[in-house]
Structure formats: C-alpha cells, structure tokens
C-alpha cells in the first residue's frame, strides 16, 4: 500500500479564501439557459419560468458568483438586445455556437434568477465585435443610480435600483483564433487598457479582468500575458486563466491534471510579477481562473459541432458531457489546486453550471439531477474555512507519460479559527489500490474528532444519468486508526475525500 502524510498547522497560512473562488459560469450556449435554468411550462417552474428544482440544486452546490453571458457568445453579443420588453427583443444568430439566440432571457431576468440562488453577477463585455463605447453604455445602464438616458432606461425597463456589478470581464479568450474579433496581444492589450481606464473613470472601485491565455497549450502562452499586462497593468485587477482537461485514454496522466493547472497558475503569476517589477508598481495582479472543468472538447469538435448556413437551431443539445467517477476525482483535484493558490487565485468560475459541461443536468419536462462532479464542489464550498493551509505534503509517487513523476496524493486544508474546525480535501491518484493518508493534528488546538466522506467506485466509468440519477454518491469513510496526534485514513483507489476535523466537544 502506498502512503502519504500531511501536517496541519493553523499558522501555515497560504492565504485567505475569497468566496468568489467558488464561482461558476452560465453562457448562452446549448441548454444552459433555455431548458436549463429556464423552462416555462415545466411542472416545477415558478411564475417567471425558472425551474425551482434547478434553483435548489444551485443553492446546494454553493455557487458564490456567476460569470455571464459568455464565453465565446459574448464576442458577438449586443447587450441592448437583452433588455426592454421581451416582445420587442430581436432574434439574433450566435456565430460562436451556430445557434439562434431569442433573447427571452436577458440581463434583468438573469439577475432575477441570481437573486433566487443567492449568487453575485460577474458580467462580461463584448470586446470582440464591439468596444469601449458599448462597454460604457452597459456600465451606465447597470450601475448608475439615476439621471442619465441609460440609467433612466433601466428604471423604465423595470429595475429602479442599479445592478451594481462589481467585477467585469474585458472580453473573452481574445488570444483564440476561434474568437469573433480575435486580436493580437498588443492590440487587445491596448483595447482592454482603454476600456478599463474609461470604466474606472466612472467608478475606480470596479474590479476588471483582462483576458489571459485560453490554454497553457496556446503558442502565445505567457508572451500573451506579458504583452497584455504591459499595456494594461495599471488599469486592470486580474488576468484570467482558462483550462479544460479530458481523459484521452492515459488515465495516469489524466489523474495528474492538477499538475498542469498548478504550473499554469505559477507561470502566469510569475509573468504578472515580472511586469509589476518592470513598472515599479506597488499593485499586484491577481488571477481569475474564470473557466475550468473537465470538457471532452475532442468529442464536440468531431461529433457534435453544428454546421450549415441554413441550420441555426434554438437551444440545441451541446456539450452535454456525462461525467464519470474518474472525471469527478480529477475535478476534485483541480479544486484542490485552486485552493492551494488562494493567495493569488481570488476568483474562479466552474464552466459551466447547468447542462453544458455541467454538474447539474435536466431533461425537458423531467427531472434535474447531480452529476458526479457536483459532489466535490458542493462539499468543498460547504466546508472550506476562511483560510487555506499549506499541509507540508509528503507522498509516494508514480510515473506519468505527460507529467513525469507526480505525487500519488494531492491535498489541501482549510481552517476556521472561530469554530476551530479544519477541513482536509485529498485525492488518491493510485489506480490499483488504496493509499494510507496520515494526518498529523498535533498543532491543532485541543483534541479533534474526524468525519470523512469519499467519492469512489469500483467502476471508474460509473455516472449519474436520467435513468439512474443516484448511481454515484458520496460514501462515509471511517478513519482506520488514530492516536491523539495522528489520524490514519485509507483513501480508496482513484478517489476524492473530504475530512472534517472538529473540536472533540463540538456536536
């Protein structure tokens, strides 16, 4: 049996955990909006057409902020289409996903839905086919209290009070040739800087996200970040990262995907710090990892992509990946990686939320259910404390084709000084057997008791579906042995585990 060891020390703080790290993403893509969050006529729809079963699951998931409305969609989006009386809103072609957008759900309706689920709006502006003037118009419409044409228009459209959006994305994946309005790093950096300075002339306290690389595999990776930040450093607050992973048949490397994400974060932070040093600035740029997930993009490109000049469906089934146990374990490891960089990653968006590469699935007129990836996110958002801890991990290793030698176990911990509780999140990447995890709790105040649950299955391809929505679920994991200062837990093969350590006297 392989082994790993972590040491818990409340003083070994990585950084405070910004609640926005538990964000998500809804794009006008496939059935994310229409047939996902919104389905008038469904037995569980409220009087505005929002599915109450989906609302309940989103609240259970614990999503703090939601990035909207894209994504690739935003680079062709005219925000004016999404406000005003529904009967006057135009139907538009969405060139990003080869679909028709009806604009039945727009800014006001989406904010109504956010109010139901209790999440913050993270709004993206179109810097693909539009620019600074349109971004300022949207900002004025959304955030000005009264006294201008745009703010008065918002009030007439049914919302007297401002939306007061605090965090904004300056376009989406502008490094990608697939993006409408794709630009060079220099051209985008200048446009992002111009737009950011204009937006902060309206409100200097806005938080603005510049587009970083859409993948660490992009040929312009890091040089893109360097150029964009040299143009925009003083005007923006974040640089974005996007990363998706899929199992191409090399399970060992797939399980180690968090190693790639870790390197992505470290490299982007290093470039940002280098630009900071060049400029002699006191300001630090943080990372918004505002798209991350498991996505079988190869399947989409080869099978599901829509084409044809006369083929423009409304809300087609797109990117409806069914997630396995192995997918969920890797997903959990990515979340561990984000928490391990809580000092720098202060915003993140799971892409996406409903039906489209999502933890929540629905059927028209039918049920909604939790995918396997739902469980690591919900448990982590529920139990993570205010600060992330460096756990001084030591672990047996294994060899991968893609990443070389990697740890069998990856883990992070969080701590809540007020309650005295500590949460440990761990993944066992070993394929052929369990790994014993030793947790040294000697530095924690007073004796503790442990509660643990794991996600695992003998069938790594097991998944939750409409026909069997509870095939995969969390299972209790009993500590194998313990002394006052050492807890030992056998982590099942290919598993994600949450260990909650509570003061012994707490109920």
C-alpha positions, 0 to 999 in steps of 0.5 A: 500500500502506498502512503502519504502524510500531511501536517496541519498547522493553523499558522501555515497560512497560504492565504485567505479564501475569497468566496468568489473562488467558488464561482461558476459560469452560465453562457448562452450556449446549448441548454444552459439557459433555455431548458436549463435554468429556464423552462416555462411550462415545466411542472416545477417552474415558478411564475417567471419560468425558472425551474425551482428544482434547478434553483435548489440544486444551485443553492446546494452546490454553493455557487458564490458568483456567476460569470455571464453571458459568455464565453465565446457568445459574448464576442458577438453579443449586443447587450441592448438586445437583452433588455426592454420588453421581451416582445420587442427583443430581436432574434439574433444568430450566435456565430460562436455556437451556430445557434439562434439566440431569442433573447427571452432571457436577458440581463434583468431576468438573469439577475432575477434568477441570481437573486433566487440562488443567492449568487453575485453577477460577474458580467462580461463585455463584448470586446470582440465585435464591439468596444469601449463605447458599448462597454460604457453604455452597459456600465451606465445602464447597470450601475448608475443610480439615476439621471442619465438616458441609460440609467433612466432606461433601466428604471423604465425597463423595470429595475429602479435600483442599479445592478451594481456589478462589481467585477467585469470581464474585458472580453473573452479568450481574445488570444483564440483564433476561434474568437469573433474579433480575435486580436493580437496581444498588443492590440487587445492589450491596448483595447482592454487598457482603454476600456478599463481606464474609461470604466474606472473613470466612472467608478475606480472601485470596479474590479476588471479582468483582462483576458489571459491565455485560453490554454497553457497549450496556446503558442502565445502562452505567457508572451500573451500575458506579458504583452497584455499586462504591459499595456494594461497593468495599471488599469486592470485587477486580474488576468484570467486563466482558462483550462479544460482537461479530458481523459484521452485514454492515459488515465495516469496522466489524466489523474495528474491534471492538477499538475498542469493547472498548478504550473499554469497558475505559477507561470502566469503569476510569475509573468504578472510579477515580472511586469509589476517589477518592470513598472515599479508598481506597488499593485499586484495582479491577481488571477481569475481562473474564470473557466475550468472543468473537465470538457471532452472538447475532442468529442464536440469538435468531431461529433457534435459541432453544428454546421450549415448556413441554413441550420441555426437551431434554438437551444440545441443539445451541446456539450452535454458531457456525462461525467464519470467517477474518474472525471469527478476525482480529477475535478476534485483535484483541480479544486484542490489546486485552486485552493492551494493558490488562494493567495493569488487565485481570488476568483474562479468560475466552474464552466459551466453550471447547468447542462453544458459541461455541467454538474447539474443536468435536466431533461425537458419536462423531467427531472434535474439531477447531480452529476458526479462532479457536483459532489466535490464542489458542493462539499468543498464550498460547504466546508472550506474555512476562511483560510487555506493551509499549506499541509507540508505534503509528503507522498509516494509517487508514480510515473506519468507519460505527460507529467513525469513523476507526480505525487500519488496524493494531492491535498489541501486544508482549510481552517476556521479559527472561530469554530476551530474546525479544519477541513482536509480535501485529498485525492488518491491518484493510485489506480490499483489500490488504496493509499494510507493518508496520515494526518498529523493534528498535533498543532491543532488546538485541543483534541479533534474528532474526524468525519470523512466522506469519499467519492469512489467506485469500483467502476471508474466509468460509473455516472449519474444519468436520467435513468439512474440519477443516484448511481454515484454518491458520496460514501462515509469513510471511517478513519482506520486508526488514530492516536491523539496526534495522528489520524490514519485514513485509507483513501480508496483507489482513484478517489476524492475525500473530504475530512472534517476535523472538529473540536472533540466537544463540538456536536 
